[in-house]
């Protein structure tokens, strides 16, 4: 039996995207949160309705839409500056290897509905397509997504869409919707799975020079 483990819907994804679109001071987000427990930390999280859930290594929060996000920092466990925010919007697992074909089918059927939900808030993506598309763009920064060599080796991201940073306000993020297929899904003896995640990353110049 295939099991979806997030309980999230395309409408939930649209709500998560809208919450991130409501951020009006991205430089303060990329600079990272104060250490947990302080009044400044509570104010930083509360500015956009982010409820802190854990404080070990990476900060994890719940948004007003009910989504769980992980905030990844540059050094790993140092809290700041941030280099990525990630939310898993759909995760599917097979109970047996015999179901691996159904995983591919479910992934193909699900991707368009979640992409459409993101487009309802963000508009048409800058680019979208599968891992082996001839025109798959190279990442503007290595932290963004796999280059051609890694994609050919891992077929990851399996399906992909991204929205380039908007103009105007500083620090506007690059937003990515990615679908992955677990390695085991291509085998005949291990149960596989698939996942879809939303990532929000700073402009490349923030990753190069810091804040």
C-alpha positions as CSV (number, residue, x, y, z in Angstrom):
1,X,0.0,0.0,0.0
2,X,1.3,3.5,-0.9
3,X,1.3,5.9,2.1
4,X,1.4,9.7,1.9
5,X,2.9,10.9,5.1
6,X,2.6,14.7,5.2
7,X,-1.2,15.0,5.0
8,X,-0.7,18.2,3.0
9,X,-2.8,19.2,0.0
10,X,-2.1,21.5,-3.0
11,X,-4.2,24.2,-1.3
12,X,-1.9,23.9,1.7
13,X,1.1,24.5,-0.6
14,X,-0.5,27.6,-1.9
15,X,-1.0,28.9,1.7
16,X,2.7,28.2,2.4
17,X,3.8,30.1,-0.7
18,X,1.5,33.0,0.2
19,X,3.0,33.1,3.7
20,X,6.5,33.4,2.3
21,X,5.4,36.0,-0.2
22,X,4.2,38.1,2.8
23,X,7.7,38.5,4.1
24,X,8.7,42.1,3.6
25,X,12.2,42.1,5.1
26,X,14.2,39.3,3.7
27,X,17.6,40.6,4.8
28,X,16.4,40.2,8.4
29,X,15.4,36.6,7.6
30,X,18.7,35.7,5.9
31,X,20.7,37.2,8.8
32,X,19.1,34.4,10.9
33,X,17.2,34.3,14.2
34,X,18.6,35.3,17.6
35,X,19.4,32.3,19.8
36,X,16.2,30.7,21.2
37,X,14.4,31.7,24.3
38,X,15.0,35.5,24.2
39,X,12.4,38.2,23.6
40,X,14.3,39.1,20.4
41,X,13.9,35.5,19.2
42,X,10.2,35.4,19.9
43,X,9.8,38.7,18.1
44,X,11.8,37.4,15.1
45,X,9.6,34.3,14.8
46,X,6.4,36.1,15.5
47,X,6.8,38.7,12.8
48,X,5.4,36.3,10.3
49,X,3.5,34.0,12.6
50,X,6.2,31.3,12.7
51,X,5.9,29.1,15.8
52,X,9.2,27.6,16.9
53,X,9.0,23.8,17.3
54,X,12.6,22.7,17.9
55,X,15.9,24.3,18.8
56,X,18.5,21.5,18.0
57,X,21.0,22.5,15.4
58,X,18.5,23.9,12.8
59,X,15.4,25.9,13.8
60,X,12.1,24.3,12.8
61,X,8.9,26.3,12.8
62,X,5.2,25.9,12.0
63,X,3.7,28.6,9.8
64,X,0.1,30.0,10.1
65,X,-0.9,27.6,7.3
66,X,0.2,24.6,9.4
67,X,3.3,23.7,7.4
68,X,6.6,22.7,9.0
69,X,9.7,24.4,7.8
70,X,13.4,23.8,8.6
71,X,15.8,26.8,8.5
72,X,19.3,25.8,7.4
73,X,22.3,28.0,8.3
74,X,25.6,28.3,6.5
75,X,27.8,26.5,9.0
76,X,25.3,23.9,10.3
77,X,24.0,24.3,13.8
78,X,25.2,27.9,14.2
79,X,21.7,29.4,13.5
80,X,22.9,32.2,11.2
81,X,23.2,33.4,8.5
82,X,20.5,31.3,6.8
83,X,21.1,29.7,3.4
84,X,17.8,27.8,2.9
85,X,14.3,27.3,4.2
86,X,12.6,24.0,3.3
87,X,9.1,22.6,3.6
88,X,8.1,19.0,2.5
89,X,4.7,19.4,0.9
90,X,4.2,15.8,-0.2
91,X,5.9,12.5,0.7
92,X,4.9,9.0,-0.6
93,X,6.4,5.7,0.4
94,X,5.8,2.1,-0.8
95,X,5.4,-0.8,1.6
96,X,6.9,-3.3,-0.9
97,X,9.0,-3.3,-4.0
98,X,6.1,-4.5,-6.0
99,X,4.5,-1.0,-5.6
100,X,7.5,0.9,-7.0
101,X,5.8,1.2,-10.4
102,X,2.8,2.8,-8.7
103,X,5.1,5.3,-7.0
104,X,6.2,6.6,-10.4
105,X,2.6,6.8,-11.5
106,X,1.5,8.7,-8.4
107,X,4.4,11.1,-8.7
108,X,3.5,11.9,-12.3
109,X,-0.1,12.4,-11.4
110,X,0.6,14.6,-8.3
111,X,3.3,16.9,-9.7
112,X,0.9,19.0,-11.9
113,X,-1.5,19.7,-9.2
114,X,1.1,21.0,-6.7
115,X,2.8,23.0,-9.5
116,X,-0.5,24.6,-10.4
117,X,-1.1,25.5,-6.7
118,X,2.3,27.2,-6.5
119,X,1.6,29.0,-9.8
120,X,-1.7,30.3,-8.4
121,X,0.4,32.5,-6.0
122,X,3.7,33.0,-7.9
123,X,2.6,33.0,-11.5
124,X,4.3,31.0,-14.2
125,X,7.8,29.7,-13.2
126,X,11.0,31.0,-14.7
127,X,11.6,27.4,-15.8
128,X,10.0,24.0,-15.2
129,X,10.7,20.5,-16.5
130,X,12.2,17.0,-15.8
131,X,15.7,16.1,-14.8
132,X,16.8,15.1,-18.3
133,X,15.4,18.2,-20.2
134,X,17.9,19.5,-22.7
135,X,17.3,23.0,-21.6
136,X,17.5,22.3,-17.8
137,X,19.3,25.5,-16.6
138,X,22.6,25.4,-14.7
139,X,22.3,26.7,-11.1
140,X,23.3,30.4,-10.6
141,X,25.0,29.1,-7.4
142,X,26.0,25.6,-6.4
143,X,23.8,25.7,-3.3
144,X,20.6,26.1,-5.5
145,X,20.3,22.7,-7.3
146,X,22.4,19.9,-8.9
147,X,24.4,20.7,-12.0
148,X,24.2,18.5,-15.1
149,X,26.7,16.0,-13.9
150,X,24.9,15.4,-10.6
151,X,21.5,15.3,-12.3
152,X,22.7,12.7,-14.8
153,X,24.1,10.6,-11.9
154,X,21.2,10.9,-9.4
155,X,18.2,12.0,-11.5
156,X,17.6,14.7,-8.9
157,X,15.6,16.8,-8.9
158,X,13.4,14.5,-10.9
159,X,10.9,17.3,-11.7
160,X,11.7,20.9,-11.0
161,X,10.3,24.4,-11.2
162,X,11.8,27.7,-10.0
163,X,10.9,31.3,-9.7
164,X,13.7,33.8,-10.0
165,X,14.0,36.6,-7.3
166,X,11.7,39.5,-7.8
167,X,13.1,43.0,-8.4
168,X,12.8,45.9,-6.1
169,X,13.1,45.1,-2.4
170,X,16.5,43.7,-1.4
171,X,17.0,40.0,-0.6
172,X,14.1,38.7,-2.5
173,X,14.4,34.9,-2.6
174,X,14.6,32.3,-5.3
175,X,11.8,29.8,-4.8
176,X,12.0,26.2,-6.0
177,X,9.5,23.3,-6.1
178,X,11.3,20.0,-6.5
179,X,10.2,16.4,-6.8
180,X,12.6,13.5,-6.0
181,X,12.3,9.8,-6.5
182,X,14.2,7.6,-4.0
183,X,16.9,5.4,-5.4
184,X,15.2,2.3,-4.2
185,X,12.2,3.0,-6.5
186,X,14.3,1.9,-9.5
187,X,15.0,-1.5,-7.9
188,X,13.0,-4.6,-7.8
189,X,13.9,-5.7,-4.2
190,X,13.4,-2.6,-2.1
191,X,10.4,-0.4,-1.5
192,X,10.8,3.1,-2.8
193,X,9.2,6.5,-2.5
194,X,8.9,10.0,-3.7
195,X,8.9,13.5,-2.2
196,X,8.1,17.0,-3.1
197,X,9.6,20.0,-1.3
198,X,9.5,23.8,-1.5
199,X,12.8,25.6,-0.9
200,X,13.4,29.3,-0.4
201,X,17.0,30.5,-0.8
202,X,18.6,33.9,-0.8
203,X,20.0,35.7,-3.9
204,X,23.4,34.3,-4.9
205,X,25.2,37.5,-3.7
206,X,24.1,36.8,-0.1
207,X,25.6,33.3,-0.3
208,X,28.9,34.7,-1.6
209,X,29.5,37.7,0.6
210,X,27.3,37.2,3.7
211,X,25.3,39.9,5.4
